[in-house]
Amino acid sequence: MSSTTPVQEGSSSGEGLRKQIRCVEEFYSVFSRYPIITTPAVNIGLERIRMCHRLMAEENQEYLDAAEAGDLVEVADALGDKLYILCGTIIAHGMQDIIEDVFAEIHRSNMTKLGSDGKPIRREGDGKILKGPNYSRPDLKGIVESKVVKEEEKK
């Protein structure tokens, strides 16, 4: 895909992360001591929150070590593990049914970061893309709350 090709919003362009999330749900159903929840939640317990964070931090370090060592196989392993852990964290917070919409909204927002001249604004030093004058924050509240409301209506 070229850098100028717009991406379709939402999950209508394919399965997105659903296949990977289903695999991790299968893993959780066999190995996890935690229940699989389907309603977005932040209060999942401090132990679980810290475990998710620790696992991500470990894989970030493994990625850095592998990339710096020039080990492509270990980079692939670290990236796959990071995706697996991210999917587990998505499930832990009950966001598996909304994460594609969350991602699409963040993408929409990120595409508004251009400067007034239509070019990216980069931070000196590391080149991080900065917010331009027309930046529009992602509206995630509506996405999250709509799922919570739908789940409450089912009860």
N, CA, C and O of each residue as an XYZ file, in Angstrom:
620
protein
N       0.852     -1.173      0.000
C       0.000      0.000      0.000
C       0.897      1.236      0.000
O       1.834      1.317      0.795
N       0.626      2.186     -0.871
C       1.445      3.398     -0.906
C       1.098      4.292      0.263
O       0.045      4.151      0.886
N       2.002      5.217      0.553
C       1.790      6.094      1.705
C       0.671      7.092      1.471
O       0.233      7.752      2.414
N       0.194      7.220      0.230
C      -0.882      8.172     -0.046
C      -2.240      7.498     -0.174
O      -3.250      8.178     -0.356
N      -2.279      6.182     -0.082
C      -3.540      5.463     -0.184
C      -4.289      5.545      1.133
O      -3.784      5.091      2.159
N      -5.512      6.131      1.120
C      -6.253      6.208      2.379
C      -6.706      4.824      2.833
O      -6.994      3.949      2.018
N      -6.761      4.653      4.113
C      -7.187      3.391      4.707
C      -8.666      3.492      5.037
O      -9.137      4.524      5.515
N      -9.392      2.416      4.780
C     -10.812      2.383      5.122
C     -10.974      2.439      6.630
O     -10.224      1.793      7.362
N     -11.946      3.205      7.097
C     -12.198      3.284      8.535
C     -12.978      2.070      8.998
O     -13.653      1.403      8.215
N     -12.868      1.799     10.297
C     -13.628      0.720     10.908
C     -13.080     -0.644     10.528
O     -11.975     -0.761      9.998
N     -13.858     -1.660     10.803
C     -13.383     -3.021     10.590
C     -13.954     -3.645      9.326
O     -13.809     -4.851      9.125
N     -14.601     -2.858      8.466
C     -15.230     -3.411      7.278
C     -14.225     -3.862      6.227
O     -14.603     -4.563      5.289
N     -12.955     -3.480      6.354
C     -11.956     -3.822      5.349
C     -11.315     -5.189      5.595
O     -10.315     -5.515      4.956
N     -11.856     -5.979      6.490
C     -11.300     -7.297      6.757
C     -11.449     -7.657      8.208
O     -12.223     -7.045      8.944
N     -10.689     -8.670      8.614
C     -10.797     -9.149      9.984
C     -10.026     -8.323     10.975
O     -10.276     -8.439     12.175
N      -9.106     -7.497     10.542
C      -8.338     -6.710     11.493
C      -7.657     -7.610     12.507
O      -6.979     -8.571     12.144
N      -7.841     -7.294     13.768
C      -7.217     -8.059     14.854
C      -8.086     -9.210     15.368
O      -7.660     -9.942     16.261
N      -9.278     -9.383     14.831
C     -10.194    -10.395     15.379
C      -9.577    -11.791     15.428
O      -9.735    -12.499     16.423
N      -8.882    -12.191     14.378
C      -8.298    -13.536     14.352
C      -7.278    -13.698     15.471
O      -7.278    -14.707     16.176
N      -6.411    -12.706     15.633
C      -5.392    -12.772     16.678
C      -6.033    -12.754     18.066
O      -5.611    -13.487     18.960
N      -7.041    -11.923     18.239
C      -7.725    -11.848     19.535
C      -8.404    -13.178     19.855
O      -8.363    -13.628     21.000
N      -9.028    -13.814     18.860
C      -9.656    -15.125     19.099
C      -8.615    -16.157     19.535
O      -8.886    -16.978     20.412
N      -7.435    -16.120     18.933
C      -6.366    -17.047     19.343
C      -5.984    -16.826     20.803
O      -5.824    -17.784     21.560
N      -5.840    -15.577     21.191
C      -5.456    -15.279     22.574
C      -6.604    -15.596     23.530
O      -6.361    -16.014     24.662
N      -7.851    -15.405     23.095
C      -8.994    -15.821     23.925
C      -8.950    -17.329     24.157
O      -9.246    -17.800     25.255
N      -8.583    -18.084     23.126
C      -8.449    -19.536     23.273
C      -7.371    -19.858     24.310
O      -7.570    -20.714     25.173
N      -6.234    -19.173     24.222
C      -5.158    -19.359     25.197
C      -5.657    -19.038     26.602
O      -5.433    -19.806     27.538
N      -6.337    -17.894     26.747
C      -6.867    -17.493     28.058
C      -7.831    -18.536     28.611
O      -7.797    -18.843     29.803
N      -8.696    -19.085     27.745
C      -9.700    -20.039     28.232
C      -9.042    -21.304     28.784
O      -9.627    -21.984     29.627
N      -7.840    -21.624     28.322
C      -7.132    -22.809     28.795
C      -6.173    -22.490     29.942
O      -6.095    -23.249     30.909
N      -5.442    -21.376     29.846
C      -4.337    -21.122     30.760
C      -4.565    -20.027     31.796
O      -3.900    -20.023     32.832
N      -5.473    -19.110     31.550
C      -5.574    -17.944     32.429
C      -6.400    -18.228     33.674
O      -7.366    -18.990     33.648
N      -5.995    -17.600     34.747
C      -6.778    -17.685     35.986
C      -7.809    -16.564     36.043
O      -8.595    -16.480     36.987
N      -7.801    -15.700     35.024
C      -8.724    -14.569     34.976
C      -9.859    -14.857     34.002
O      -9.658    -15.548     33.003
N     -11.042    -14.337     34.281
C     -12.160    -14.523     33.357
C     -11.987    -13.647     32.111
O     -11.322    -12.612     32.151
N     -12.592    -14.079     31.020
C     -12.636    -13.249     29.817
C     -13.861    -12.363     29.951
O     -14.987    -12.852     30.052
N     -13.634    -11.053     29.950
C     -14.752    -10.120     30.044
C     -14.977     -9.488     28.677
O     -14.055     -9.404     27.865
N     -16.202     -9.045     28.427
C     -16.527     -8.468     27.120
C     -17.043     -7.042     27.218
O     -17.428     -6.450     26.210
N     -17.052     -6.492     28.416
C     -17.446     -5.098     28.614
C     -16.201     -4.304     28.987
O     -15.466     -4.709     29.888
N     -15.946     -3.178     28.312
C     -14.765     -2.382     28.649
C     -14.699     -2.057     30.137
O     -15.683     -1.627     30.740
N     -13.514     -2.273     30.717
C     -13.322     -2.047     32.150
C     -11.895     -1.594     32.407
O     -10.958     -2.049     31.751
N     -11.744     -0.702     33.359
C     -10.408     -0.275     33.771
C     -10.017     -0.951     35.081
O      -8.836     -1.201     35.321
N     -10.987     -1.243     35.917
C     -10.737     -1.847     37.228
C     -10.670     -3.365     37.100
O     -11.633     -4.070     37.401
N      -9.525     -3.850     36.651
C      -9.343     -5.289     36.454
C      -8.424     -5.882     37.513
O      -8.041     -7.050     37.432
N      -8.077     -5.082     38.491
C      -7.196     -5.521     39.568
C      -5.771     -5.075     39.317
O      -5.244     -5.200     38.211
N      -5.163     -4.555     40.361
C      -3.809     -4.019     40.258
C      -2.798     -5.090     39.850
O      -1.880     -4.816     39.077
N      -2.964     -6.303     40.363
C      -2.047     -7.392     40.006
C      -2.078     -7.653     38.499
O      -1.033     -7.817     37.869
N      -3.275     -7.690     37.934
C      -3.419     -7.954     36.494
C      -2.888     -6.788     35.664
O      -2.229     -6.995     34.646
N      -3.174     -5.578     36.096
C      -2.667     -4.393     35.396
C      -1.142     -4.424     35.359
O      -0.532     -4.212     34.311
N      -0.540     -4.687     36.505
C       0.930     -4.710     36.586
C       1.523     -5.862     35.778
O       2.602     -5.725     35.203
N       0.825     -6.992     35.733
C       1.309     -8.108     34.935
C       1.302     -7.735     33.450
O       2.277     -7.991     32.743
N       0.219     -7.138     32.981
C       0.152     -6.707     31.577
C       1.294     -5.742     31.263
O       1.958     -5.871     30.235
N       1.515     -4.785     32.145
C       2.581     -3.804     31.942
C       3.957     -4.479     31.940
O       4.789     -4.199     31.077
N       4.186     -5.355     32.897
C       5.478     -6.032     33.003
C       5.766     -6.868     31.760
O       6.881     -6.845     31.238
N       4.763     -7.607     31.284
C       4.962     -8.432     30.091
C       5.289     -7.573     28.873
O       6.155     -7.928     28.073
N       4.590     -6.435     28.732
C       4.885     -5.535     27.611
C       6.294     -4.963     27.720
O       7.017     -4.878     26.727
N       6.676     -4.573     28.929
C       8.017     -4.012     29.133
C       9.096     -5.047     28.800
O      10.104     -4.714     28.178
N       8.885     -6.305     29.215
C       9.849     -7.368     28.916
C      10.003     -7.559     27.410
O      11.121     -7.679     26.908
N       8.888     -7.587     26.696
C       8.954     -7.785     25.242
C       9.540     -6.570     24.535
O      10.231     -6.719     23.528
N       9.275     -5.370     25.046
C       9.907     -4.177     24.472
C      11.417     -4.283     24.584
O      12.134     -3.943     23.643
N      11.909     -4.756     25.734
C      13.350     -4.911     25.919
C      13.900     -5.999     25.003
O      14.973     -5.842     24.421
N      13.159     -7.109     24.872
C      13.608     -8.179     23.980
C      13.684     -7.685     22.538
O      14.611     -8.034     21.808
N      12.702     -6.869     22.127
C      12.738     -6.288     20.779
C      13.983     -5.421     20.606
O      14.709     -5.558     19.621
N      14.226     -4.533     21.563
C      15.376     -3.632     21.477
C      16.682     -4.423     21.394
O      17.543     -4.131     20.565
N      16.819     -5.420     22.256
C      18.034     -6.241     22.252
C      18.220     -6.934     20.898
O      19.320     -6.941     20.346
N      17.142     -7.514     20.367
C      17.223     -8.236     19.093
C      17.527     -7.291     17.932
O      18.353     -7.601     17.073
N      16.861     -6.145     17.909
C      17.084     -5.189     16.821
C      18.505     -4.644     16.858
O      19.161     -4.528     15.822
N      18.974     -4.312     18.051
C      20.343     -3.799     18.173
C      21.381     -4.859     17.805
O      22.463     -4.530     17.319
N      21.052     -6.125     18.037
C      21.965     -7.221     17.697
C      21.859     -7.617     16.223
O      22.660     -8.414     15.734
N      20.873     -7.061     15.516
C      20.692     -7.400     14.108
C      20.134     -8.792     13.889
O      20.382     -9.399     12.847
N      19.380     -9.313     14.858
C      18.835    -10.670     14.788
C      17.378    -10.611     14.321
O      16.467    -10.398     15.121
N      17.173    -10.803     13.017
C      15.847    -10.673     12.426
C      14.844    -11.684     12.981
O      13.676    -11.350     13.180
N      15.288    -12.910     13.232
C      14.386    -13.931     13.776
C      13.919    -13.531     15.171
O      12.739    -13.672     15.491
N      14.820    -13.040     15.995
C      14.439    -12.614     17.344
C      13.587    -11.341     17.314
O      12.743    -11.143     18.187
N      13.802    -10.478     16.317
C      12.919     -9.314     16.149
C      11.508     -9.805     15.844
O      10.539     -9.321     16.429
N      11.390    -10.772     14.923
C      10.073    -11.330     14.591
C       9.423    -11.952     15.820
O       8.229    -11.765     16.054
N      10.202    -12.688     16.604
C       9.685    -13.301     17.828
C       9.186    -12.236     18.802
O       8.102    -12.368     19.371
N       9.969    -11.193     18.991
C       9.575    -10.128     19.921
C       8.320     -9.415     19.434
O       7.430     -9.115     20.230
N       8.242     -9.141     18.130
C       7.049     -8.470     17.594
C       5.813     -9.349     17.733
O       4.741     -8.863     18.092
N       5.959    -10.643     17.449
C       4.834    -11.561     17.623
C       4.399    -11.651     19.075
O       3.204    -11.650     19.373
N       5.367    -11.730     19.977
C       5.043    -11.768     21.406
C       4.381    -10.473     21.860
O       3.449    -10.497     22.664
N       4.862     -9.337     21.343
C       4.255     -8.049     21.713
C       2.796     -7.997     21.269
O       1.935     -7.524     22.012
N       2.516     -8.487     20.051
C       1.140     -8.502     19.559
C       0.285     -9.433     20.411
O      -0.855     -9.104     20.736
N       0.828    -10.591     20.773
C       0.104    -11.557     21.602
C      -0.246    -10.936     22.955
O      -1.375    -11.056     23.429
N       0.726    -10.278     23.563
C       0.507     -9.649     24.869
C      -0.447     -8.468     24.752
O      -1.277     -8.251     25.634
N      -0.335     -7.702     23.668
C      -1.274     -6.602     23.455
C      -2.698     -7.134     23.331
O      -3.624     -6.577     23.921
N      -2.877     -8.213     22.564
C      -4.214     -8.810     22.451
C      -4.714     -9.283     23.813
O      -5.894     -9.130     24.129
N      -3.826     -9.855     24.615
C      -4.211    -10.273     25.964
C      -4.615     -9.097     26.832
O      -5.541     -9.203     27.636
N      -3.927     -7.980     26.674
C      -4.260     -6.779     27.446
C      -5.589     -6.196     26.975
O      -6.374     -5.705     27.786
N      -5.840     -6.249     25.680
C      -7.129     -5.810     25.134
C      -8.248     -6.654     25.744
O      -9.272     -6.121     26.168
N      -8.049     -7.965     25.786
C      -9.039     -8.876     26.378
C      -9.190     -8.604     27.869
O     -10.305     -8.593     28.390
N      -8.078     -8.386     28.553
C      -8.125     -8.127     29.998
C      -9.006     -6.930     30.319
O      -9.670     -6.896     31.354
N      -9.007     -5.951     29.428
C      -9.823     -4.748     29.633
C     -11.177     -4.830     28.929
O     -11.907     -3.840     28.887
N     -11.520     -5.992     28.378
C     -12.826     -6.188     27.756
C     -13.059     -5.337     26.520
O     -14.197     -4.967     26.228
N     -11.998     -5.023     25.793
C     -12.132     -4.127     24.639
C     -12.002     -4.837     23.295
O     -11.821     -4.186     22.266
N     -12.092     -6.172     23.298
C     -11.919     -6.916     22.064
C     -12.962     -6.583     21.000
O     -12.678     -6.713     19.809
N     -14.150     -6.160     21.394
C     -15.193     -5.846     20.415
C     -15.136     -4.412     19.902
O     -15.840     -4.068     18.953
N     -14.306     -3.570     20.517
C     -14.247     -2.166     20.094
C     -12.863     -1.714     19.648
O     -12.716     -0.594     19.159
N     -11.847     -2.554     19.805
C     -10.473     -2.090     19.572
C     -10.240     -1.651     18.132
O      -9.456     -0.730     17.901
N     -10.887     -2.271     17.167
C     -10.704     -1.843     15.778
C     -11.281     -0.453     15.556
O     -10.706      0.345     14.816
N     -12.412     -0.154     16.191
C     -12.977      1.197     16.092
C     -12.098      2.203     16.827
O     -11.926      3.333     16.369
N     -11.544      1.792     17.964
C     -10.613      2.657     18.707
C      -9.408      2.973     17.821
O      -8.997      4.129     17.714
N      -8.851      1.951     17.192
C      -7.692      2.149     16.325
C      -8.030      3.070     15.152
O      -7.257      3.971     14.826
N      -9.180      2.844     14.521
C      -9.583      3.681     13.383
C      -9.718      5.140     13.800
O      -9.336      6.035     13.047
N     -10.251      5.388     14.981
C     -10.406      6.765     15.456
C      -9.052      7.391     15.776
O      -8.839      8.573     15.505
N      -8.147      6.621     16.341
C      -6.798      7.135     16.599
C      -6.091      7.430     15.273
O      -5.380      8.428     15.158
N      -6.283      6.578     14.290
C      -5.693      6.825     12.967
C      -6.248      8.122     12.371
O      -5.494      8.941     11.845
N      -7.563      8.302     12.457
C      -8.174      9.531     11.945
C      -7.537     10.740     12.609
O      -7.184     11.712     11.941
N      -7.393     10.675     13.918
C      -6.794     11.766     14.674
C      -5.339     11.992     14.262
O      -4.921     13.131     14.055
N      -4.575     10.917     14.145
C      -3.165     11.042     13.766
C      -2.993     11.715     12.412
O      -2.019     12.436     12.194
N      -3.925     11.485     11.511
C      -3.823     12.079     10.180
C      -4.099     13.579     10.193
O      -3.917     14.245      9.174
N      -4.538     14.123     11.333
C      -4.761     15.577     11.446
C      -3.547     16.292     12.016
O      -3.625     17.486     12.302
N      -2.441     15.609     12.187
C      -1.256     16.202     12.814
C      -0.408     17.048     11.868
O       0.601     17.608     12.298
N      -0.778     17.158     10.612
C       0.023     17.927      9.663
C       0.095     19.396     10.049
O      -0.807     19.936     10.690
N       1.179     20.021      9.647
C       1.336     21.454      9.869
C       0.453     22.242      8.915
O      -0.176     21.659      8.031
N       0.398     23.549      9.080
C      -0.444     24.393      8.228
C       0.004     24.345      6.768
O      -0.773     24.675      5.873
N       1.252     23.937      6.520
C       1.756     23.805      5.151
C       1.465     22.423      4.563
O       1.875     22.124      3.442
N       0.753     21.580      5.324
C       0.407     20.246      4.852
C       1.518     19.223      5.006
O       1.419     18.112      4.484
N       2.572     19.588      5.717
C       3.703     18.686      5.916
C       3.804     18.286      7.387
O       3.355     19.016      8.271
N       4.398     17.118      7.638
C       4.571     16.687      9.028
C       5.474     17.639      9.812
O       6.420     18.211      9.270
N       5.163     17.794     11.085
C       6.005     18.559     12.006
C       6.766     17.524     12.828
O       6.160     16.716     13.532
N       8.088     17.550     12.738
C       8.899     16.545     13.428
C       9.675     17.172     14.575
O      10.219     18.270     14.460
N       9.710     16.445     15.678
C      10.507     16.869     16.823
C      11.977     16.644     16.494
O      12.365     15.594     15.982
N      12.771     17.642     16.797
C      14.211     17.492     16.569
C      14.754     16.425     17.509
O      14.290     16.280     18.640
N      15.714     15.702     17.038
C      16.334     14.665     17.856
C      15.879     13.280     17.467
O      16.685     12.457     17.035
N      14.570     13.007     17.619
C      14.096     11.654     17.319
C      13.105     11.589     16.161
O      12.737     10.498     15.726
N      12.664     12.750     15.651
C      11.778     12.765     14.494
C      10.327     12.426     14.775
O       9.548     12.232     13.842
N       9.945     12.349     16.053
C       8.552     12.047     16.392
C       7.637     13.074     15.733
O       7.940     14.267     15.723
N       6.515     12.606     15.183
C       5.532     13.494     14.569
C       4.789     14.231     15.677
O       4.291     13.615     16.619
N       4.721     15.543     15.557
C       4.050     16.382     16.550
C       2.705     16.854     16.022
O       2.435     16.780     14.823
N       1.877     17.332     16.915
C       0.537     17.807     16.559
C       0.619     19.160     15.871
O       1.301     20.070     16.342
N      -0.088     19.281     14.745
C      -0.156     20.535     14.012
C      -1.326     21.380     14.478
O      -2.038     20.999     15.407
N      -1.532     22.526     13.839
C      -2.583     23.452     14.263
C      -4.000     22.926     14.030
O      -4.942     23.401     14.665
N      -4.162     21.968     13.144
C      -5.492     21.413     12.862
C      -5.716     20.062     13.527
O      -6.622     19.315     13.158
N      -4.879     19.762     14.509
C      -4.986     18.478     15.200
C      -6.355     18.335     15.851
O      -6.874     19.266     16.467
N      -6.916     17.157     15.699
C      -8.213     16.820     16.290
C      -8.020     15.582     17.165
O      -7.644     14.517     16.676
N      -8.283     15.737     18.461
C      -8.127     14.615     19.397
C      -9.050     13.465     19.008
O     -10.136     13.690     18.472
N      -8.621     12.237     19.278
C      -9.519     11.114     19.009
C     -10.703     11.141     19.973
O     -10.538     11.400     21.165
N     -11.880     10.875     19.452
C     -13.086     10.826     20.281
C     -13.340      9.369     20.653
O     -14.114      8.673     19.996
N     -12.685      8.927     21.702
C     -12.793      7.531     22.124
C     -13.910      7.310     23.130
O     -14.402      6.192     23.284
N     -14.306      8.364     23.807
C     -15.335      8.240     24.841
C     -16.618      7.640     24.270
O     -17.208      6.744     24.874
N     -17.041      8.122     23.130
C     -18.266      7.612     22.523
C     -18.171      6.142     22.158
O     -19.131      5.392     22.331
N     -17.014      5.726     21.653
C     -16.814      4.327     21.269
C     -16.885      3.429     22.502
O     -17.582      2.415     22.502
N     -16.163      3.809     23.545
C     -16.121      2.999     24.770
C     -17.488      2.981     25.443
O     -17.995      1.919     25.804
N     -18.078      4.157     25.609
C     -19.361      4.231     26.319
C     -20.479      3.538     25.562
O     -21.384      2.986     26.190
N     -20.449      3.546     24.232
C     -21.516      2.876     23.486
C     -21.496      1.376     23.752
O     -22.555      0.752     23.823
N     -20.317      0.788     23.900
C     -20.211     -0.641     24.205
C     -20.679     -0.929     25.629
O     -21.355     -1.929     25.872
N     -20.323     -0.056     26.569
C     -20.745     -0.238     27.957
C     -22.265     -0.163     28.048
O     -22.892     -0.983     28.718
N     -22.855      0.822     27.375
C     -24.315      0.986     27.396
C     -24.992     -0.230     26.779
O     -25.973     -0.729     27.330
N     -24.489     -0.719     25.644
C     -25.078     -1.899     25.002
C     -25.047     -3.107     25.930
O     -26.017     -3.861     25.996
N     -23.948     -3.297     26.641
C     -23.836     -4.429     27.565
C     -24.796     -4.275     28.742
O     -25.383     -5.256     29.198
N     -24.958     -3.037     29.237
C     -25.881     -2.801     30.353
C     -27.323     -3.029     29.922
O     -28.142     -3.488     30.718
N     -27.642     -2.711     28.665
C     -29.002     -2.919     28.164
C     -29.340     -4.398     28.038
O     -30.510     -4.771     28.116
N     -28.332     -5.245     27.845
C     -28.548     -6.690     27.736
C     -28.940     -7.312     29.070
O     -29.579     -8.363     29.108
N     -28.552     -6.654     30.170
C     -28.787     -7.216     31.509
C     -30.223     -7.110     31.927
O     -30.579     -7.537     33.026
